[in-house]
C-alpha cells in the first residue's frame, strides 16, 4: 500500500477512535483494542502479522501497566491506614478562622491528597473536609474548586498517574527519563499555585475578617511504630523514584508488598485490602495494556510513519525544531476539547514521530504533552469535574470562568521553567 493511502488509513483510524470515544459509543478499552485491528486488516496486513504487532505493543506497555496498578494500590492503602491524616488535621488547626490560612491550608492538603493521582478521590476528601469551614466563614466556594483543580492538574503528572501512564505507553518511554526533567517545572507550578492561594486568601481576609470557629481535635496515632514505618517507607520510595535507583514499577511492587506486611497481620486481611482497591487499579491498568495493541498496530503497519511524513511536508522548517514548545501550548486546547485517551493515544504519537524528523526527541514531546493537564481538568469531558462542582454546590460555568485563567497561567509557568531547565528545547 502506498504511503499516501497508509497515511489516510492511519488518520481514519485515529479519527474513528477519537470520534467513538467522544460520543461515548465505545469505552476506551474496547476502542483501543478493536479499532486498530479493523484498520490493520484494511491495510492488507494478515492476522498473524497483526498478532505479532499487538504482542510487541503489549511488551512495550507492560512496565507502564504494572507501574500504574501497583502505584494506585500503594497510595490507596496508605490513605486508608491514615498516613496523611495527622498532617491534614494539623493544617486545619493551624488555619483556624483566618480565610488566608484556610485557603493556604486547602492548597497544601490538596497537593498531599492528590499524590495518588485520583482527582475524584481528592475532591471527595478535600471538599468533605473543607467545605463546612468555607461555609462557616463565608469564603467563596469557587476558590475551593479552583485551588483543587489547579493542585490536581499538577499532581496528575506524577509517574504513577493516568496521564503519565498514557504518555509512557503511547510513546514507549522510560518513566524516569520522562518525569525527572519536569520536576523543577512541577515545583514552580506548586509555588505558583501557593501564590494564587495566598492572593485569594488576602482578598477574602480583607473582605471577611478573621472569625472564631471550632476545629476538630487531633486524632491520636493508633500505632506510632507502624505510622512512622509507613512514613519512612513512603519517603524512601519517593527518593528511589527520583534517583532512578530502581525501575519505578519495581519500586511500587516492592513497596506495596512491604506495606501489606507492615499494616495487615494476616493473609485474609491483606486480600481484602487489595480487593478493595483493585477496581480502580485494574480499570486503568487494563486500558494501558489495550493501548499497547493500538500503538503496536499503528506503528507496525507503518501508518504512523506515513502520517508523519505527510505532516512534515506542511510544517515550515523554522517551526519544526520547536515542536516541543508547540506541543506544550497546544496541549491546553487539545486536552480540553478531546479526552486524554484520544489525545495521548491518537495525537501525541503522531506529533512525536513528526517531531523526530526535526531532531526533537519523543521524550521531549511526551513531557510537553503533559503540561496542559491543568486546563484538561476543566474540560466538560472530565467526569470528576462534575463531581467537584456538585459537591461544592457551584455552577459548572462559574467554575470554568473563575478557574480557567489560572489554569492557563499554571501551564505557562511549567512551560517556561521546562524551557529554562532544558526539559523542552527552544531554537531561535
Secondary structure, 3 states (H helix, E strand, C coil): CCHHHHHHHHHHHHHHHHHHHHCCCCCHHHHHHHHHHHHHHHCCCCHHHHHHHHHHHHHHHHHHHHHHHHHHHHHHHHHHCCCCHHHHHHHHHHHCCEHHHHHHHHHHHHHHHHHHCCHHHHHHHHHHHHHHHHHHHCCCHHHHHHHHHHHHHHHCCCCCCHHHHHHHHHHCCCHHHHHHHHHHHHHHHHHHHHHHHHHHHHHHHHHHCECCCCCCCCCCCCCHHHHHHHHHHHHHHHHHHHHCCCCHHHHHHHHHHHHHHHHCCCHHHHHHHHHHHHHHHHHHHHHHHHHHHHHHHHHHCCHHHHHHHHHHCCCCHHHHCCHHHHHHHHHHHHHHHCCHHHHHHHHHHHHHHHHHCCCCCHHHHHHHHHCCHHHHCCCCCCHHHHHHHHHHCCCHHHHHHHHHHHHHHHHHHHHHHHHHCCCCCCCC
